[in-house]
Amino acid sequence: MGVFEAIGTETHEEVLFGVDHESGLRTIIAIHSTALGPALGGTRFFPYPDEDAALRDVLRLSKGMTLKSAAAGLDLGGGKAVIIGDPATLRSERLIRAYGRVIDSLGGRYITAEDVGTTVDDMVLIARETPWVSGLPYAQGGSGDPSPETARGVMAALRAVGDRVWGSTDLAGRRVAVQGVGKVGMDLVRRLTEAGAETIITDANPDAMAFAAETYGSEPVGLDEIYDVECDVFSPCALGATLNADTIPRLRCSAIAGSANNQLATDTDIERIVARGILYAPDFVVNAGGVINIAVETDGYSIERAEAMVDRIYDNLSEVFDTAERDGVNPDVAATRFALRRIDQIGRLRVKRRPGEQ
């Protein structure tokens, strides 16, 4: 598949391919939009089956970051990067620093951060080659791992869902099926347990499942079995595209709200969810806690300011639900319209330069 064929009618501004033969680095950086500001998005280090799969993923994820930042009210655009390969065997100082130089060549149009397969330590190495990196350790003035704030944002979204579906933000006694207990999913399980909710979990990592079961009393089920669990909320917190024509008819829940990106396999899957009478909380609104946390870092990090902004996800999602009901559209359409409207309005304002602006 050619890159222009993959982009199709999407509005990506730039796609950069980077290599370093000595370290084995193969990376793709996709900048979807800089209308609101520099494109911010994490770096995913993943063993894609082929380059086409990596390209499709980075294009999809970068567009999602544009909508996420806009819907969260941030002055940031959308971008994403992938490094092709298994981080367990390919990661090296040379590779990560070479990748940092690829980022630096963009001159600040793209700011990276942690994502699947990358760590805070990787961000430290990248920072030795470019200033355009966030998610650095607290000791270096950064915001650290964004996962806890992503989970905090999902909790805010779950309260908004509870208010909409059951007329209460109290999650005590609710059953939540968490698909994926990685860094975000595990922290979400912790927060749900503290809130008095019951959690049913699944993950490809049996050690993570065992830890959640022992520590939080979660009920472990098989990877495919999670779709058949009777619950109040189904919470996708693994990789994307798990909601599709095969899985949606099996769901036994009242609502869907989770941290995974691009949860819908196709654009028509939202209609399948609506037809089932299930309330869908758009993923790019729900999972914005991490990017909000990182955005705060760009102005000098404050945990209090970050948490206050993350908690506003409750208000943002409530507004999306209100808009969907008022306009007679599904929540995904309402959220997308809201994000695109802000990009259009503020993006056109930014074209008008103030004195002294470059």
C-alpha positions as CSV (number, residue, x, y, z in Angstrom):
1,M,0.0,0.0,0.0
2,G,1.4,3.4,-1.0
3,V,1.4,6.2,1.6
4,F,-0.9,8.5,-0.4
5,E,-3.4,5.6,-0.9
6,A,-3.3,4.9,2.9
7,I,-4.1,8.6,3.7
8,G,-6.9,8.7,1.1
9,T,-9.1,11.7,1.8
10,E,-7.8,12.3,5.3
11,T,-6.3,15.7,6.0
12,H,-2.9,14.7,7.4
13,E,-0.4,17.5,7.0
14,E,2.8,15.4,7.0
15,V,4.1,11.8,7.3
16,L,7.7,11.3,8.0
17,F,9.6,8.0,7.7
18,G,12.9,7.7,9.7
19,V,15.6,5.0,9.7
20,D,18.8,4.2,11.5
21,H,20.4,1.1,10.0
22,E,22.9,0.5,12.8
23,S,20.2,0.3,15.5
24,G,17.4,-1.1,13.4
25,L,15.2,1.9,13.8
26,R,12.2,2.1,11.5
27,T,9.8,4.8,12.5
28,I,6.8,6.6,11.1
29,I,5.6,10.0,12.4
30,A,2.2,11.2,11.3
31,I,1.2,14.9,11.9
32,H,-2.6,15.1,11.3
33,S,-3.2,18.8,12.3
34,T,-1.3,21.7,13.8
35,A,-4.3,24.1,13.5
36,L,-4.5,24.5,17.2
37,G,-0.8,24.2,18.0
38,P,2.0,21.7,17.8
39,A,1.0,18.1,17.2
40,L,1.2,16.1,20.4
41,G,1.0,12.4,20.6
42,G,2.8,9.4,22.1
43,T,5.3,7.0,20.5
44,R,4.1,3.4,20.1
45,F,6.8,0.8,20.0
46,F,5.1,-2.3,18.7
47,P,5.9,-5.5,16.6
48,Y,3.6,-4.7,13.7
49,P,3.1,-7.6,11.3
50,D,4.2,-5.4,8.4
51,E,4.8,-1.8,7.4
52,D,1.3,-1.3,6.0
53,A,-0.2,-2.2,9.4
54,A,2.1,0.3,11.1
55,L,1.2,3.0,8.6
56,R,-2.5,2.4,9.0
57,D,-2.2,2.6,12.8
58,V,-0.2,5.8,13.0
59,L,-2.5,7.5,10.6
60,R,-5.6,6.5,12.6
61,L,-4.1,7.3,15.9
62,S,-2.8,10.7,14.9
63,K,-6.3,11.8,13.7
64,G,-7.7,10.6,17.0
65,M,-5.1,12.8,18.8
66,T,-6.4,15.8,16.9
67,L,-9.9,15.2,18.0
68,K,-8.8,14.4,21.6
69,S,-6.8,17.6,22.1
70,A,-9.5,19.7,20.5
71,A,-12.4,18.2,22.5
72,A,-10.3,18.6,25.7
73,G,-9.9,22.3,25.0
74,L,-6.1,22.2,24.5
75,D,-4.1,24.4,22.3
76,L,-2.5,21.4,20.7
77,G,-2.8,19.6,17.4
78,G,-2.7,15.9,16.7
79,G,0.2,13.6,15.9
80,K,1.4,10.1,16.6
81,A,4.5,8.0,16.0
82,V,5.3,4.3,15.8
83,I,8.5,2.4,16.0
84,I,8.3,-0.9,14.2
85,G,9.7,-3.8,16.2
86,D,9.6,-5.7,19.5
87,P,10.7,-3.3,22.3
88,A,11.8,-6.3,24.4
89,T,14.5,-7.2,21.9
90,L,15.1,-4.1,19.7
91,R,15.2,-1.3,22.3
92,S,18.7,0.3,22.8
93,E,20.1,3.7,23.7
94,R,21.3,4.1,20.1
95,L,17.8,3.4,18.7
96,I,15.9,5.7,21.1
97,R,18.4,8.6,20.6
98,A,18.3,8.1,16.9
99,Y,14.6,8.3,17.0
100,G,14.9,11.5,19.1
101,R,16.9,13.1,16.2
102,V,14.1,12.2,13.8
103,I,11.7,14.1,16.0
104,D,14.1,17.0,16.3
105,S,14.2,17.3,12.5
106,L,10.5,18.4,12.6
107,G,11.5,21.6,14.5
108,G,8.7,21.5,17.1
109,R,5.8,20.6,14.8
110,Y,5.5,17.3,16.7
111,I,5.9,16.7,20.5
112,T,6.2,13.1,21.6
113,A,5.4,11.3,24.9
114,E,5.0,7.8,26.2
115,D,2.7,5.2,24.7
116,V,2.4,1.5,24.3
117,G,5.9,0.0,24.4
118,T,7.7,3.1,25.4
119,T,8.7,4.3,28.9
120,V,9.6,7.4,30.9
121,D,13.2,6.3,30.6
122,D,12.9,6.3,26.8
123,M,11.6,9.9,27.1
124,V,14.7,10.8,29.0
125,L,16.9,9.5,26.2
126,I,14.9,11.3,23.6
127,A,15.3,14.5,25.6
128,R,19.0,14.3,25.1
129,E,18.5,14.8,21.4
130,T,15.5,17.1,21.2
131,P,13.5,19.4,23.5
132,W,10.2,18.3,21.8
133,V,9.3,15.6,24.3
134,S,7.0,15.4,27.3
135,G,6.3,12.9,30.0
136,L,9.7,13.3,31.6
137,P,10.2,12.3,35.3
138,Y,9.1,14.5,38.1
139,A,12.7,15.0,39.1
140,Q,13.3,16.7,35.8
141,G,10.3,18.9,36.0
142,G,8.1,16.6,34.0
143,S,4.8,14.9,34.6
144,G,6.0,11.4,34.7
145,D,3.9,8.4,33.6
146,P,0.6,9.7,32.1
147,S,-1.2,6.4,32.8
148,P,-2.6,7.4,36.3
149,E,-4.2,10.6,34.9
150,T,-5.6,8.7,32.0
151,A,-7.3,6.4,34.5
152,R,-8.5,9.4,36.5
153,G,-10.1,10.7,33.4
154,V,-11.9,7.4,32.7
155,M,-13.3,7.6,36.2
156,A,-14.6,11.1,35.5
157,A,-16.2,9.8,32.4
158,L,-17.7,6.8,34.3
159,R,-19.3,9.3,36.7
160,A,-20.8,11.2,33.8
161,V,-22.1,7.9,32.3
162,G,-23.6,7.0,35.7
163,D,-25.3,10.3,36.0
164,R,-26.8,9.9,32.5
165,V,-27.8,6.2,32.7
166,W,-28.7,5.7,36.4
167,G,-29.1,9.3,37.7
168,S,-26.2,8.9,40.0
169,T,-22.4,9.5,39.9
170,D,-21.9,6.9,42.6
171,L,-20.1,3.9,41.2
172,A,-20.5,1.7,44.3
173,G,-22.0,-1.6,43.5
174,R,-21.6,-1.2,39.7
175,R,-20.1,-4.1,37.7
176,V,-17.4,-2.9,35.3
177,A,-15.8,-5.3,32.7
178,V,-12.3,-4.0,32.1
179,Q,-10.7,-5.3,28.9
180,G,-7.0,-5.0,29.4
181,V,-5.2,-4.4,32.7
182,G,-2.0,-2.7,31.6
183,K,-0.8,0.5,33.1
184,V,-4.1,2.4,32.6
185,G,-6.4,-0.6,33.0
186,M,-4.8,-1.7,36.3
187,D,-5.0,1.8,37.7
188,L,-8.6,2.1,36.7
189,V,-9.3,-1.2,38.5
190,R,-7.7,0.2,41.6
191,R,-9.8,3.4,41.4
192,L,-13.0,1.4,40.7
193,T,-12.3,-0.9,43.7
194,E,-11.8,2.1,46.0
195,A,-15.1,3.5,44.7
196,G,-16.9,0.3,45.7
197,A,-17.4,-1.1,42.2
198,E,-16.9,-4.7,41.2
199,T,-14.5,-5.4,38.4
200,I,-14.3,-8.3,35.9
201,I,-11.0,-8.3,33.9
202,T,-9.2,-9.9,31.0
203,D,-5.7,-9.5,29.6
204,A,-3.2,-11.4,27.5
205,N,-0.8,-11.2,30.4
206,P,-1.7,-13.8,33.0
207,D,0.6,-12.2,35.7
208,A,-1.4,-8.9,35.4
209,M,-4.6,-10.8,35.7
210,A,-3.4,-12.7,38.8
211,F,-2.2,-9.4,40.4
212,A,-5.6,-7.7,39.9
213,A,-7.5,-10.7,41.2
214,E,-5.3,-11.0,44.3
215,T,-4.9,-7.2,45.0
216,Y,-8.3,-5.9,44.0
217,G,-10.6,-8.9,44.1
218,S,-11.2,-8.7,40.4
219,E,-12.9,-11.6,38.6
220,P,-10.6,-12.9,35.8
221,V,-12.2,-14.2,32.5
222,G,-10.9,-15.3,29.2
223,L,-9.9,-12.8,26.4
224,D,-13.0,-13.7,24.3
225,E,-15.3,-14.4,27.3
226,I,-15.2,-10.7,28.4
227,Y,-17.7,-9.8,25.7
228,D,-20.4,-12.1,27.2
229,V,-20.0,-10.8,30.8
230,E,-23.2,-9.3,32.3
231,C,-22.1,-5.8,33.6
232,D,-23.1,-2.2,33.9
233,V,-20.2,-0.8,31.9
234,F,-17.9,-2.4,29.4
235,S,-14.6,-0.6,29.5
236,P,-12.1,-1.3,26.6
237,C,-8.6,-0.5,27.9
238,A,-6.5,-2.5,25.5
239,L,-5.7,-1.9,21.9
240,G,-8.3,-0.6,19.5
241,A,-11.0,-2.0,17.1
242,T,-12.4,-4.5,19.7
243,L,-16.0,-3.2,19.1
244,N,-17.1,-4.6,15.8
245,A,-19.9,-6.5,14.1
246,D,-19.0,-9.7,15.9
247,T,-18.5,-8.4,19.4
248,I,-21.2,-5.7,19.8
249,P,-24.2,-8.1,19.6
250,R,-22.6,-10.1,22.5
251,L,-22.3,-7.2,24.9
252,R,-24.5,-7.3,28.0
253,C,-24.0,-3.8,29.4
254,S,-25.8,-0.5,29.6
255,A,-22.8,1.7,28.6
256,I,-19.3,1.6,27.1
257,A,-16.5,3.8,28.4
258,G,-12.8,3.0,28.3
259,S,-9.3,4.2,27.7
260,A,-8.5,2.4,24.5
261,N,-8.0,4.5,21.3
262,N,-10.1,3.8,18.2
263,Q,-12.4,1.4,19.9
264,L,-14.8,1.1,16.9
265,A,-13.5,-1.1,14.1
266,T,-15.5,0.8,11.5
267,D,-17.5,4.0,11.4
268,T,-20.8,2.0,11.2
269,D,-20.1,0.2,14.5
270,I,-21.5,3.2,16.5
271,E,-24.9,2.5,14.9
272,R,-24.7,-1.1,16.0
273,I,-24.2,0.1,19.6
274,V,-27.0,2.6,19.4
275,A,-29.3,-0.1,18.0
276,R,-28.6,-2.1,21.1
277,G,-29.6,0.7,23.4
278,I,-26.1,1.0,24.8
279,L,-24.7,4.4,25.7
280,Y,-21.4,5.0,24.1
281,A,-18.9,7.4,25.6
282,P,-16.5,8.5,22.7
283,D,-13.1,7.2,23.4
284,F,-11.2,10.4,22.5
285,V,-13.2,12.3,25.1
286,V,-12.9,9.6,27.8
287,N,-9.2,8.9,27.5
288,A,-7.9,12.5,27.3
289,G,-6.5,12.5,30.8
290,G,-3.0,11.5,29.6
291,V,-2.7,14.1,27.0
292,I,-4.1,16.8,29.3
293,N,-1.5,15.8,31.9
294,I,1.3,16.1,29.3
295,A,-0.1,19.4,28.0
296,V,0.2,20.9,31.5
297,E,3.9,19.9,31.5
298,T,4.5,22.2,28.5
299,D,3.7,25.2,30.7
300,G,5.4,24.1,33.9
301,Y,3.9,21.0,35.5
302,S,1.5,21.2,38.4
303,I,-0.3,18.1,39.6
304,E,-3.1,20.1,41.1
305,R,-3.7,22.0,37.8
306,A,-3.5,18.7,35.9
307,E,-6.0,16.9,38.0
308,A,-8.4,19.8,37.9
309,M,-8.3,19.8,34.1
310,V,-8.6,16.0,33.9
311,D,-11.7,16.1,36.2
312,R,-13.4,18.4,33.6
313,I,-13.7,15.3,31.4
314,Y,-17.0,14.8,33.4
315,D,-18.2,18.1,32.1
316,N,-17.0,17.6,28.5
317,L,-18.6,14.2,28.3
318,S,-21.9,15.5,29.8
319,E,-21.9,18.2,27.2
320,V,-21.4,15.6,24.4
321,F,-24.4,13.6,25.7
322,D,-26.5,16.8,26.0
323,T,-25.6,17.8,22.4
324,A,-26.3,14.3,21.1
325,E,-29.8,14.4,22.6
326,R,-30.5,17.9,21.5
327,D,-29.4,17.4,17.9
328,G,-30.7,13.8,17.5
329,V,-27.3,12.3,16.7
330,N,-25.2,9.6,18.4
331,P,-22.5,10.7,20.9
332,D,-19.7,9.9,18.6
333,V,-21.0,12.3,15.9
334,A,-21.7,14.9,18.6
335,A,-18.2,14.7,20.0
336,T,-16.6,14.8,16.6
337,R,-18.6,17.9,15.6
338,F,-17.7,19.6,18.8
339,A,-13.9,18.9,18.2
340,L,-14.0,20.0,14.5
341,R,-16.0,23.1,15.3
342,R,-13.3,24.2,17.8
343,I,-10.5,23.4,15.3
344,D,-12.2,25.5,12.7
345,Q,-13.0,28.5,14.9
346,I,-9.7,28.7,16.9
347,G,-7.6,27.5,13.9
348,R,-8.9,30.4,11.8
349,L,-8.2,32.8,14.7
350,R,-4.6,31.6,14.9
351,V,-4.1,32.6,11.3
352,K,-4.3,36.2,12.5
353,R,-0.8,36.8,13.8
354,R,-0.3,39.1,16.8
355,P,2.5,41.6,16.8
356,G,5.8,39.8,17.3
357,E,4.5,36.3,16.5
358,Q,6.4,34.3,13.9
